[in-house]
Amino acid sequence: MAVKLFVVALFSSLCILFPMASANSTDFQYCNKKTNYVVKVRGLDITPYPVKGGKETTFSIAATTDENISGGKLVIDVKYLFLHVHKESHDICEETSCPVSGDFVISHSQALPGITPPGSYTLTMRMLDGSNRELSCITFGFSISLIAESKAVAVDM
């Protein structure tokens, strides 16, 4: 009987801890925790996860704002093992419908080069309005795998 209880307790603990461990790779944080950003991020979805070089991946960020945002840009910086490897900028209105107000989703799909090294990456996304005022800034980690997998990862805050 004691062995059965131990197995049940161990299985229950693993069921509780495993989702927490797998969610850490897609948890996001605000760049400056003391800043009251105009755009509040509610969740992040990466499909498929882990990312595979040469395959298209979609990053979707659910957010909300009380302001009416009619333009601006997203500035994306990517680091690989603390080394800056990529920077790009996108028009906000190409990634979501403008004007933006209330709840909205910013979605960007991109295929990484097939020679992209596998491992852990960190992405920082800054959202700026037309006057370069920072509306939001988040950072999150993600993995690039050698093997294509077909699951999605989502984190809601």
DOZA-464208 format. One record per atom (N, C-alpha, C, O, CB): x, z negated, y. Coordinates in steps of 0.02 Angstrom, whole numbers, plus 50000, padded with zeros to 5 digits. Glycine has a CB too. Example, Ala and Ser with C-alpha at 12.3 -4.5 7.8 and 13.67 -1.06 7.14 Angstrom:
2
506604961049716/506154961049775/506604961049835/507124957749834/505654954849776/506424964649888/506844964349947/506454960650002/506704959850057/507044971449970/
This chain:
157
500415000049940/500005000050000/500435000050063/500275003550111/499544994050000/500974996250063/501414995850121/501755002650133/501855004450191/501954990350110/501915006250080/502215012850087/501725017650120/501915021650163/502455015550019/501085017450099/500575021750129/500495020350203/500445024950244/499905020850093/500485013950222/500425012150292/501025014550332/500955016950388/500355004550299/501615013950302/502225016350336/502195023950346/502355026350400/502845014450295/501985027650295/501945034950301/501425036950353/501545041450393/501755038050232/500845033550355/500325035050404/500585033450474/500475037350521/499685030950389/500935027750483/501205025950549/501735030950571/501755032850629/501495018750546/502175032950525/502695037750541/502395044450561/502595047450611/503185038550482/501905046950522/501575053250537/501225052950605/501265057650644/501075055050482/500875047450618/500525046650682/501015046650740/500885049650792/500115040150682/501575043250732/502085043050785/502365050050798/502455051850856/502655038250766/502495053750746/502755060550755/502245065050789/502435069150831/502955063650687/501605064350772/501085068350804/501035066850878/500885071250918/500415067150770/501155060550896/501115058650967/501745060851004/501705063551059/501025051050974/502335059850974/502975061351008/503155068651009/503455070951058/503525057550975/502985072550958/503185079550956/502915083651014/503295087351044/502965082650891/502265083251032/502025087051089/502375085051154/502495089351196/501295086151097/502545078651162/502905076551222/503585079751225/503805081951278/502965069051225/503935080051169/504605082951168/504575090451182/505005093051218/504935081751100/504075093851155/504045101051166/503815102751236/503975108151262/503585104351115/503435098351268/503195099751336/503735098851388/503685101651442/502615095151352/504265095151373/504795093951421/505135100451443/505365100751500/505315089351392/505165105451401/505505111651420/505125115451473/505415119951504/505605115951359/504495113951485/504115117551536/503825113051590/503445115351632/503555121351503/503995106651589/503775102351643/504085104751708/504665106951709/503965094951629/503715104351762/503995106251826/504035100151870/503685095151860/503565111751860/504475100651920/504545095451970/504565098752038/504785104452044/505175091051958/504325095152088/504405097652156/505135096952176/505465092152156/503935093752206/505375101752215/506075101652237/506235095452277/506775092452270/506235107952278/505775093352320/505865087352360/505245082952349/504705084552374/505965089052436/505325077652312/504755073452294/504455069852354/503885067352349/504975068352243/504805069452409/504555066052469/504155070652515/503825068352561/505125062852507/504195077252503/503855082052546/503125082752525/502975083152465/504205088852544/502685082952573/501975084152560/501855091652568/501665093952623/501515079852608/501945095452515/501885102752518/501175104952532/500695101752509/502135105852453/501095110252570/500445113152585/500115115952522/499515115452513/500515118752638/500525118852478/500285121552414/500475116552359/501055115052349/500585128652399/499965114152324/500065109352269/500015113152203/499525116652190/499535103552272/500525112552162/500535115852097/500175111352047/500305105352043/501265117452073/499715114352008/499335110651959/499565111851888/499465107551845/498605112351964/499875117451874/500085118851807/500505125151802/500535129151848/499495119551762/500845125851745/501305131251733/501185133951663/501115130051615/502035129051742/501155140551656/501055143751591/501585149151582/501665153451626/500335146751585/501945148851527/502455153951510/502235157151445/502165153651394/503185150851506/502135163751446/501905167351386/502325173651376/502365177651422/501165169051392/502625174751318/502705170051262/503255165051277/503655166051323/502855173951197/503275159751239/503795154651246/504065152951177/503665151951132/503515148351281/504725152551167/505245153651217/505295161051237/505075165451200/505915151251191/505585162151295/505685168851322/506185172551277/506645169451251/505935168651396/506085179051269/506545183151228/506805188851271/506415192451302/506185186051164/507465189551275/507765195051312/507505201751287/507445202851227/508535194851305/507345206251333/507095212851316/506335213051306/506055218551299/507415215251254/506005207351306/505275207051298/504965204651363/505255200551398/505085202251239/504365207151378/504025205051439/503765197951433/503475196051382/503445209851455/503875194051485/503645187151489/503235186351553/503405189251604/504235182051487/502695182451549/502285181151607/502325173851626/502205169451585/501545183151594/502505172551688/502515165851717/501895165351762/501835169251810/503185164451758/501445160751747/500845159651788/500845152551815/500925147751777/500195161051747/500755151951880/500755145451913/500075144351945/499885148151990/501325144951965/499715139251922/499065137451951/499195132652009/499565127752001/498595134251897/498895134052066/499015130052126/498385129452168/497875132652153/499585133052168/498425125352219/497865124452265/498135123152335/498685120352343/497395118752242/497755125152385/497935123952455/497305123252498/496785126152482/498395129552481/497365119452551/496825118852599/496895123852656/496445124752696/496795111752628/497485127152660/497605131952713/497405138952691/497315140252632/498345131852733/497345143452739/497205150452727/497875154152734/498125154952789/496655153252777/498155156452679/498805159652678/498705167152671/498445169552620/499255156852620/498915170852722/498785178052722/499405182252704/499375188352702/498525180252789/499965178952692/500575182652674/501155177952667/501115171952680/500725188052725/501705180752646/502315176852636/502685179552576/502575185152554/502155169452627/503135175452551/503535177752493/503685172052446/503665166152464/504175180952517/503845173952385/504095169352334/504835170852325/505025176552315/503715170252266/505245165752330/505965166552320/506125162952255/506005156952248/506385163652381/506405166652207/506545164052140/507295164052128/507625169152136/506175168152086/507555158152110/508255157352092/508295155052019/507915150751998/508625152252139/508755157951981/508825156151911/509545153951898/510025157151920/508645162151864/509605148351863/510265145751843/510305145551767/509815144151732/510385138651874/510905146851742/511045146351670/511625141451663/512175142751686/511225153451639/511495135851632/512005130651624/512335128951691/512955128651694/512525132851574/511955127951743/512185126051810/512515131751848/512765130651903/512665120351804/512535137751821/512825143551855/512255147851883/511795149551846/513275147651808/512295149551947/511785153951977/511865160851947/512405163851951/511845154052055/511325163651916/511375170151883/510905175451911/511005181351899/511235169351811/510395173351950/509915178351973/509515175652032/509355169752035/509435180351916/509365180152080/508935178452136/508505184552151/508755190152151/509345176252199/507865183352164/507415188752182/506875186152228/506755180052232/507105192052120/506545190652263/506015188852310/505425193552298/505515199452285/506265189252384/504815190852304/504205194752293/503705193052348/503665187452371/503905193352223/503325198052368/502775197052415/502225193052381/502015194852326/502505203952442/502005187652413/501475183552383/500865187652366/500555186652313/501285177852431/500675192252409/500065196152399/500115201052342/499615203852320/499895199852463/500725202352316/500805206452256/500745202352193/500645205152138/501485209952258/500795195652199/500775191152141/500105187652134/499955184652082/501335186052145/499695187852187/499025184952187/498615188452240/498885192252280/499045177152200/497965187452242/497525190652291/497565186952358/497475180852360/496795190952266/497685190552411/497715187652479/497075189352516/496785194552504/498335190152518/496845185152561/497145178752580/497045173452526/496565173552488/496855176252647/497515168652524/497505163252475/497225157052507/497435155052562/498215161952446/496735153952474/496485147452494/496145144352435/495915147952390/496005147852556/496095137752433/495785134352376/496225135052314/496845134952319/495085137252363/495905135752256/496265136452193/496465143752183/496075148352196/495835134052134/497085144852161/497325151652147/497865151452095/498125146152078/497585154952212/498035157352069/498565158052019/499055163352043/498865168852062/498275159951948/499695161552041/500235166352053/500485168351985/500685164151945/500815163252099/500485174851971/500685177251905/501205182751913/501105187551951/500085179651865/501745182051876/502275187151879/502515188651809/502675184151770/502875184751924/502525195051791/502765197251726/503415201051735/503495204951782/502235201651689/503875199951689/504525203151694/504855203251625/504805198451587/504975199651745/505185208751610/505585209151549/506315207951568/506585211451610/505505216151513/506615203051537/507315201651549/507745206551509/507515209151458/507495194251529/508345208051533/508775212651495/508885210151424/508925204151412/509455213451530/508935214751377/509035213051307/509675209251294/509735205751243/509025219251266/510165209751339/510805206351330/510815199451361/511345196351366/511365210551359/510235196951384/510195190351414/510405185051363/510125184751309/509485188851441/510895180851381/511125175751333/510585170651317/510225168551362/511745172251361/510525168651254/510045163351237/510275156651264/510875155651275/509945162951161/509805152151275/509975145451297/509485142851348/508935145451356/510675145351327/509685137551382/509265134151431/509395136751501/509965137251523/509365126551428/508855138251536/508885140751605/508465136151649/508025132551625/508625148151609/508615136251714/508225132651764/508005137551816/508405141351843/508625126751795/507355137551832/507075141951882/506815137751940/506475132751930/506515146451852/506985139852001/506725136652061/506315141952098/506565147352112/507295133852107/505685140252114/505255144852150/505045141652216/504745136352217/504625146752108/505225145052270/505025142852337/504485147552362/504565153652357/505635142552386/503955144852390/503415148752419/503465147952495/503415142352521/502715146652392/503545153552530/503625153452603/503065157452635/502845162452608/504315156252624/502835155252694/502335159152730/502685164552771/503295165352767/501905154552776/502305168452810/502575173952849/503085171852901/503475175952924/502025177552883/503095165352919/503575162752968/504155159152933/504535155552966/503225157953017/504225160052868/504745156752827/504665149152823/505155145652809/505425158452854/504065146652835/503925139452826/503825138352752/503445141952720/503295137052868/504165133352723/504095131952652/503425128752637/503265123352662/504665127352628/503025132252596/502365129852577/502385125652513/501995121052505/501895135752568/502855127352470/502945123752407/503615125452377/503905130752393/502365125252357/503865121152334/504485122552299/504465118552234/504395112452234/505115120552342/504535122152178/504555118852113/505165121152074/505445126452089/503905120252072/505355117252026/505895119051981/505685117151910/505355112051900/506575115652002/505885121251862/505725119851792/506235123151747/506555128051766/505015122151775/506305120451688/506745123251637/506355127551588/505765126451576/507115117751601/506705132451560/506415136551507/506975138851462/507555138851481/506005142551535/506795141051402/507295143151353/507215150551339/506665153351339/507225139151288/507785153751326/507785160651303/508045160451231/508565157551217/508235165251349/507675163651187/507815163551116/508065170251092/507935175451123/507195161451077/508435170151037/508645176351004/508065179350963/508035185350952/509255175150959/507605174950942/507065176950898/506415176950937/506255172050971/507015172250836/506035182350934/505395182750970/504895178150936/504825178250875/505125190050971/504545174250975/504005169950951/503385171650992/503435174351047/504195162350958/502805170150965/502195172350998/501755166751022/501145167551026/501815176650952/502045160951039/501625155651064/501685155151140/502165157751169/501815148951032/501215152051170/501225150951243/501305143451256/501095139351215/500575153651277/501595141851312/501675134951332/501355133951399/501475137951445/502415132851333/500945128851406/500615127451470/500685120051485/500645115851440/499865129651468/500785118551548/500825111651570/500355110951629/500405114651678/501555109651589/499895106151625/499445104751680/499635098051710/499825093451674/498705104751658/499575097651775/499735091351809/499105088551838/499115083251869/500265092451865/
